Amino acid sequence: MIEIGAIERLSLGDHACVVFEDDETRTRTLAAYIQAGLRRRHRILYFGGEPGEVEAALAGQGTDPRSALAAGQLRMATVESTYLAAGHFDPLASIEGWRAASAEALAAGYRGLRAVGDMSWGATAVPGADQLPWYEANVNRVFADGYAMGLCLYDRRLFSDADLRRVCWAHPVTVDDDTDPQAVPLLRAVRTTRPAGIRFEGEADLSNRQAMRAILDHLVEDMPGTGEPLVVDISGLRFVDGATIRMLIDAAARAADRLRVVGCSPHMQRLLAFNGADATTGLIVEPACPHTRP
């Protein structure tokens, strides 16, 4: 069974895929996530089944949601009025909707936006559902701003193993029955302004590669032009595989400005050099500070 501690370790900027196998786990996970948001003064948006079911789930876990609903801190809507409001799934519209909702939550005085979606609709013949992995990867660009976080609930009983792999790889972290709660989040991406760029923490590998790729592919697009090189800080990464290293080099090759990859351990410097970093125009590789843990 999923450890609730793993859910409680999530914070603003995180985007987690929760794969559950029974209704009890779904209920406990949903309640723990919403309860944490109420405590931390986040605005919480739930998109999924009937709102009454969620209210009953919260009440069963010891939380009365009525005051939060009345105050607007907790909002609940059906899939038909959100993801599928156009009669089909439009991933670009959904991503822009999260941007707007994040800005609205901050303007209303909340510390951030906490979103949770029951993605069971993705297992049906809904037009556009095949774009779900692309959406899950690219919505990370919104969460990387650090003002919003997302929890996506996937029922293993509804999705094929192949479909689950595709959506899991699009999330920085996946939580299931086998997840060590101390390893959550596995990967975190945080956009920085001084210097302009992105900072990665945790581990980057096959399990979250598509999430990281979407952020790197749009790094220049998502950052305001400063005239200075964009910085990718990897000093907080404990592990990086070879494919991730090649993604960094590809990002540098696409960047309009020079790209600085900073915080590189000796091992990462060797991997970058082996994969052609030295021959990549505009790529600057800087070692980690001697006192910075690789």
C-alpha positions in Angstrom: 0.0 0.0 0.0 1.2 3.5 -0.8 2.8 5.2 2.2 1.1 8.5 3.0 4.5 9.9 4.0 5.4 9.9 0.3 2.4 12.1 -0.5 3.1 14.4 2.4 6.7 15.0 1.3 5.5 16.7 -1.9 5.7 20.4 -2.2 5.1 23.3 -4.6 6.9 22.6 -7.9 6.4 18.9 -7.7 4.3 16.8 -10.2 3.7 13.3 -9.1 2.0 10.3 -10.8 0.2 8.1 -8.3 -0.6 4.6 -9.5 -3.1 2.9 -7.3 -4.7 -0.6 -7.4 -7.7 -0.3 -5.1 -10.3 2.3 -4.1 -9.1 2.5 -0.5 -5.6 3.6 -1.5 -7.1 6.2 -3.9 -9.2 7.6 -1.0 -6.4 7.7 1.5 -4.0 9.3 -1.0 -6.5 11.9 -2.1 -7.5 12.8 1.5 -3.8 13.1 2.6 -2.9 15.4 -0.3 -5.9 17.7 0.2 -5.4 17.8 4.0 -1.8 18.8 3.5 -2.9 21.6 1.2 -5.4 22.9 3.7 -2.7 23.0 6.4 -0.2 24.8 4.1 -2.7 27.4 2.9 -2.7 26.3 -0.7 -5.6 26.7 -3.0 -6.7 23.1 -3.9 -8.4 22.2 -7.2 -9.8 18.7 -7.7 -10.8 17.5 -11.2 -12.3 14.1 -11.4 -15.4 12.2 -10.3 -18.5 13.5 -8.5 -17.5 16.1 -5.9 -19.8 14.5 -3.4 -17.6 11.4 -3.4 -14.5 13.5 -2.5 -16.4 15.2 0.3 -17.4 11.9 1.7 -13.8 10.6 1.4 -12.4 13.6 3.3 -15.0 13.2 6.0 -14.1 9.6 6.3 -10.5 10.6 6.9 -11.4 13.1 9.6 -11.6 16.3 7.5 -14.7 18.4 7.1 -14.3 20.2 3.8 -17.4 22.4 4.1 -15.5 25.5 5.4 -12.8 25.2 2.8 -15.3 24.8 0.0 -17.3 27.8 1.3 -14.1 30.0 1.5 -13.0 28.9 -2.0 -9.8 27.3 -0.8 -11.0 24.0 -2.0 -12.7 23.8 -5.4 -14.0 20.6 -7.1 -15.2 20.1 -10.6 -16.0 17.2 -12.9 -13.8 16.1 -15.8 -16.6 17.1 -18.2 -16.4 20.7 -17.1 -12.5 20.9 -17.1 -10.3 18.5 -19.1 -13.1 17.7 -21.5 -15.0 21.0 -21.5 -14.6 21.3 -25.3 -15.9 17.8 -25.9 -12.4 16.5 -26.4 -9.1 16.7 -24.6 -7.1 19.8 -25.6 -3.7 19.6 -23.9 -2.6 23.1 -24.7 -5.8 24.6 -23.3 -5.3 22.5 -20.1 -1.7 23.7 -19.7 -2.8 27.4 -20.1 -5.6 26.8 -17.6 -3.1 25.7 -15.0 -1.0 28.8 -15.6 -4.1 31.0 -15.1 -5.2 29.0 -12.0 -1.7 29.3 -10.5 -1.7 33.1 -11.0 -5.2 33.4 -9.6 -4.3 31.5 -6.5 -1.3 33.7 -5.7 -3.4 36.9 -6.4 -6.0 35.6 -3.9 -3.4 35.4 -1.2 -2.7 31.7 -1.2 0.9 30.3 -0.9 0.4 28.4 -4.1 -1.8 26.1 -6.1 -2.3 22.4 -5.3 -4.0 20.5 -8.2 -5.2 16.9 -8.2 -6.8 15.1 -11.1 -8.4 11.7 -11.4 -7.1 10.6 -14.8 -9.4 7.6 -15.3 -11.0 9.3 -18.3 -7.7 8.9 -20.1 -8.5 5.1 -20.4 -11.6 5.7 -22.4 -12.2 6.5 -26.1 -12.2 10.2 -25.5 -10.9 12.2 -28.5 -7.4 13.6 -27.7 -6.7 11.0 -24.9 -3.8 9.8 -26.9 -2.1 13.1 -26.2 -2.1 12.5 -22.5 1.7 11.5 -22.2 2.6 14.7 -24.1 0.4 16.8 -21.8 1.8 15.2 -18.6 5.4 16.0 -19.8 4.8 19.5 -20.9 2.7 20.6 -17.9 6.0 20.3 -15.9 6.9 23.6 -17.5 4.1 25.2 -15.4 5.1 23.5 -12.1 8.8 24.4 -12.6 7.9 28.0 -11.8 7.5 26.8 -8.2 4.0 28.2 -7.5 2.0 25.1 -8.3 2.1 21.4 -7.8 0.1 18.5 -9.2 -1.0 15.0 -8.3 -2.3 12.7 -11.0 -4.2 9.6 -10.0 -4.0 6.6 -12.3 -5.9 3.4 -11.7 -3.8 0.4 -12.6 -7.0 -1.6 -13.2 -7.9 0.7 -16.1 -4.7 1.3 -18.0 -2.4 -1.1 -19.8 1.2 -1.5 -18.6 2.5 0.3 -21.7 0.2 3.2 -21.3 1.1 3.5 -17.6 4.8 3.5 -18.5 4.3 6.4 -20.9 2.5 8.6 -18.4 4.9 7.7 -15.6 7.9 8.7 -17.6 6.3 12.1 -18.2 6.3 12.8 -14.4 9.3 13.7 -12.3 8.2 11.2 -9.7 5.9 8.2 -9.6 4.4 6.9 -6.4 3.1 3.3 -6.1 3.1 0.4 -3.7 6.8 -0.1 -4.1 7.9 3.5 -3.7 10.3 4.3 -0.8 8.6 7.4 0.8 12.1 8.8 1.5 12.8 8.9 -2.2 10.0 11.3 -3.0 10.3 13.4 -4.9 12.8 11.6 -7.2 13.4 14.6 -9.4 12.6 18.2 -8.8 13.0 21.1 -11.3 12.9 24.7 -10.1 13.1 27.7 -12.4 15.6 30.3 -11.3 15.8 34.0 -12.1 19.2 35.0 -10.7 20.8 33.5 -12.6 18.1 32.8 -15.2 17.7 29.1 -15.8 16.7 25.9 -14.1 17.9 23.9 -11.2 17.5 20.1 -11.0 17.6 18.1 -7.8 17.4 14.3 -7.2 17.9 11.7 -9.9 17.4 11.8 -13.6 16.9 8.5 -15.5 14.5 6.6 -17.7 11.7 6.9 -15.1 11.4 10.7 -15.5 13.2 11.4 -18.8 10.2 12.8 -20.7 9.5 15.2 -17.9 13.0 16.5 -18.0 13.1 16.6 -21.8 10.1 18.8 -22.0 11.6 21.3 -19.6 15.0 21.4 -21.4 13.4 21.5 -24.9 11.6 24.7 -24.0 14.1 26.2 -21.7 14.8 29.2 -24.0 11.1 29.7 -24.8 10.1 29.7 -21.2 12.7 32.1 -19.9 12.6 35.9 -20.6 15.5 37.1 -22.7 18.3 38.5 -20.5 21.2 38.5 -22.9 23.1 36.3 -20.5 23.7 32.6 -20.8 21.0 30.4 -19.4 22.1 28.3 -16.4 21.3 24.6 -15.9 22.3 23.8 -12.3 22.8 20.1 -11.8 24.7 20.3 -8.5 21.7 18.8 -6.7 21.5 15.7 -8.9 22.7 12.5 -7.2 22.5 10.5 -10.3 22.4 11.3 -14.1 22.3 8.6 -16.8 23.9 8.9 -20.2 20.7 9.8 -22.0 20.2 12.8 -19.7 23.7 14.0 -20.4 22.9 13.9 -24.2 19.7 15.8 -23.5 21.7 18.6 -21.9 24.1 18.8 -24.9 21.1 18.8 -27.3 19.6 21.7 -25.3 22.8 23.6 -25.6 22.9 23.1 -29.3 19.3 24.5 -29.6 19.8 27.4 -27.3 19.8 30.9 -28.9 22.2 32.1 -26.2 25.1 30.1 -24.7 24.1 27.6 -22.0 26.0 27.1 -18.8 25.8 23.7 -17.1 27.0 24.3 -13.6 27.6 22.2 -10.5 29.1 19.3 -12.4 30.9 16.6 -10.4 34.0 15.1 -11.9 32.0 12.1 -13.0 29.4 14.3 -14.8 32.2 16.3 -16.4 33.6 13.1 -17.8 30.2 12.1 -19.1 29.7 15.5 -20.8 33.1 15.4 -22.4 32.6 11.8 -23.6 29.3 12.8 -25.2 30.8 15.8 -27.1 30.3 18.7 -24.8 33.7 20.1 -25.7 32.7 20.3 -29.4 29.2 21.9 -28.7 29.3 25.6 -29.6 28.2 27.8 -26.8 28.1 25.2 -24.1 30.0 26.1 -20.9 30.6 23.3 -18.3 31.5 24.5 -14.8 32.6 22.1 -12.0 30.9 21.9 -8.7 32.2 24.0 -5.8 34.6 21.8 -3.8 32.2 21.9 -0.8 29.1 21.1 -2.9 27.9 17.5 -2.7 27.7 16.0 -6.2 
